[in-house]
Amino acid sequence: MVAWTDFERETIKSIFGKLDYDDVGLAALCRCLVVYPWTQRYFGNFGNLYNADAIRANPMVAAHGKVVLNGLDKAVKNLDNIKGTYAELSVLHSEKLRVDPDNFRLLADCLTIVVAARMGADFTAEVQAAFQKFLAVVVSSLCRQYH
């Protein structure tokens, strides 16, 4: 179990309360697929991912980006049981989809960059620390089945 301060809880909920899931999900997943092109191998059924413009215009990328943000929203609502919340998702990604677990960290890094850009000066060091702690717990939970 993770110990969350009141500031961390409030900050995480506040960030997700302000995010446009369509915009941020697409931007984070696009960044991941462009900056780390080997991650594209898990999205072979998404069609044209040949360049940054094609990735940004791909409706399946947009839809999956929103799925990712909605998945994170479940963790926000279950801060005291993120591992339990993601137990089935961890099994799915490890045993069926066979996703390299490092990709969760890469996507979390991309999401941090996108959120920082959207929040601007409000993304203080303290806010960043709370956000990255949250994402680290999510990534650890998703990687649980791999251990």
C-alpha positions as CSV (number, residue, x, y, z in Angstrom):
1,M,0.0,0.0,0.0
2,V,1.2,3.5,-0.9
3,A,1.0,6.3,1.6
4,W,-0.5,9.4,0.0
5,T,-0.4,12.8,1.6
6,D,-3.4,15.0,1.5
7,F,-1.6,17.3,-1.0
8,E,-0.8,14.4,-3.3
9,R,-4.4,13.1,-3.2
10,E,-5.8,16.6,-3.9
11,T,-3.2,17.3,-6.6
12,I,-3.8,14.1,-8.5
13,K,-7.5,14.5,-8.4
14,S,-7.2,18.1,-9.5
15,I,-5.0,17.3,-12.4
16,F,-7.3,14.6,-13.8
17,G,-10.3,16.8,-13.1
18,K,-8.9,19.4,-15.5
19,L,-7.6,17.2,-18.3
20,D,-9.3,16.9,-21.7
21,Y,-8.9,13.1,-22.0
22,D,-9.4,13.2,-25.8
23,D,-6.6,15.8,-26.2
24,V,-4.1,14.6,-23.6
25,G,-4.6,10.9,-24.4
26,L,-3.9,11.4,-28.1
27,A,-1.0,13.7,-27.5
28,A,0.7,11.4,-25.0
29,L,0.2,8.2,-27.1
30,C,1.3,10.1,-30.2
31,R,4.5,11.3,-28.5
32,C,5.2,7.8,-27.3
33,L,4.7,6.2,-30.8
34,V,6.8,8.9,-32.5
35,V,9.7,9.2,-29.9
36,Y,9.9,5.5,-29.3
37,P,8.9,4.0,-32.6
38,W,9.5,0.4,-31.5
39,T,6.3,0.8,-29.3
40,Q,4.3,0.8,-32.6
41,R,4.7,-3.0,-32.8
42,Y,1.9,-3.4,-30.3
43,F,-0.5,-1.4,-32.6
44,G,-0.1,-3.3,-35.8
45,N,-3.9,-3.3,-36.4
46,F,-4.0,0.5,-36.2
47,G,-3.1,1.0,-39.8
48,N,-0.9,3.8,-41.0
49,L,1.6,4.7,-38.3
50,Y,4.4,5.6,-40.8
51,N,5.1,9.2,-39.6
52,A,4.1,11.7,-37.0
53,D,1.3,13.2,-39.1
54,A,-0.2,9.8,-39.8
55,I,-0.1,8.9,-36.1
56,R,-1.7,12.2,-35.0
57,A,-4.5,11.7,-37.6
58,N,-5.1,8.1,-36.8
59,P,-8.5,7.7,-35.1
60,M,-7.5,4.4,-33.5
61,V,-4.6,6.1,-31.8
62,A,-6.9,8.8,-30.6
63,A,-9.4,6.3,-29.3
64,H,-6.7,4.3,-27.5
65,G,-5.2,7.4,-25.9
66,K,-8.6,8.1,-24.4
67,V,-8.8,4.5,-23.2
68,V,-5.5,5.0,-21.4
69,L,-6.7,8.2,-19.7
70,N,-9.9,6.6,-18.7
71,G,-7.9,3.7,-17.2
72,L,-5.8,6.2,-15.3
73,D,-9.0,7.8,-14.0
74,K,-9.9,4.4,-12.4
75,A,-6.6,4.6,-10.5
76,V,-7.4,8.2,-9.4
77,K,-10.7,6.9,-8.0
78,N,-9.0,4.0,-6.3
79,L,-5.8,5.5,-4.9
80,D,-5.7,3.1,-2.0
81,N,-5.9,0.0,-4.2
82,I,-4.3,0.8,-7.5
83,K,-2.6,-2.7,-7.6
84,G,-6.0,-4.4,-7.2
85,T,-7.6,-2.0,-9.7
86,Y,-5.0,-3.0,-12.3
87,A,-4.7,-6.7,-11.5
88,E,-6.7,-7.9,-14.6
89,L,-5.1,-5.3,-16.8
90,S,-1.6,-6.5,-15.7
91,V,-2.5,-10.0,-16.6
92,L,-3.9,-9.0,-20.0
93,H,-0.8,-6.9,-20.9
94,S,1.7,-9.6,-19.7
95,E,0.1,-12.8,-20.7
96,K,-2.1,-12.1,-23.7
97,L,-0.7,-8.9,-25.3
98,R,2.9,-9.6,-24.2
99,V,3.7,-5.9,-23.9
100,D,7.3,-5.0,-22.8
101,P,6.7,-3.6,-19.3
102,D,9.2,-0.8,-20.0
103,N,6.7,0.7,-22.4
104,F,4.4,1.6,-19.5
105,R,7.2,3.8,-18.1
106,L,7.8,5.4,-21.5
107,L,4.2,6.3,-21.9
108,A,4.1,7.7,-18.3
109,D,7.1,9.9,-19.2
110,C,5.3,11.1,-22.4
111,L,2.1,11.8,-20.4
112,T,4.1,13.8,-17.8
113,I,5.5,16.0,-20.6
114,V,2.1,16.5,-22.2
115,V,0.5,17.4,-18.8
116,A,3.3,19.7,-17.9
117,A,2.9,21.5,-21.3
118,R,-0.9,21.8,-20.7
119,M,-0.5,23.1,-17.1
120,G,2.3,25.5,-17.7
121,A,3.4,27.4,-14.6
122,D,0.9,25.4,-12.5
123,F,3.0,22.3,-13.0
124,T,5.3,23.2,-10.1
125,A,8.0,20.8,-8.7
126,E,5.6,19.7,-6.0
127,V,2.8,19.0,-8.5
128,Q,5.2,17.1,-10.7
129,A,6.5,15.0,-7.8
130,A,2.9,14.0,-6.9
131,F,2.0,13.3,-10.5
132,Q,5.1,11.2,-11.1
133,K,4.6,9.3,-7.8
134,F,1.1,8.5,-9.0
135,L,2.4,7.3,-12.4
136,A,5.1,5.3,-10.8
137,V,2.5,3.4,-8.7
138,V,0.4,2.8,-11.8
139,V,3.4,1.5,-13.8
140,S,4.4,-0.7,-10.9
141,S,0.9,-2.1,-10.7
142,L,0.7,-2.8,-14.4
143,C,4.1,-4.6,-14.2
144,R,3.0,-6.6,-11.2
145,Q,2.2,-9.7,-13.3
146,Y,5.6,-9.7,-14.9
147,H,7.4,-10.3,-11.6
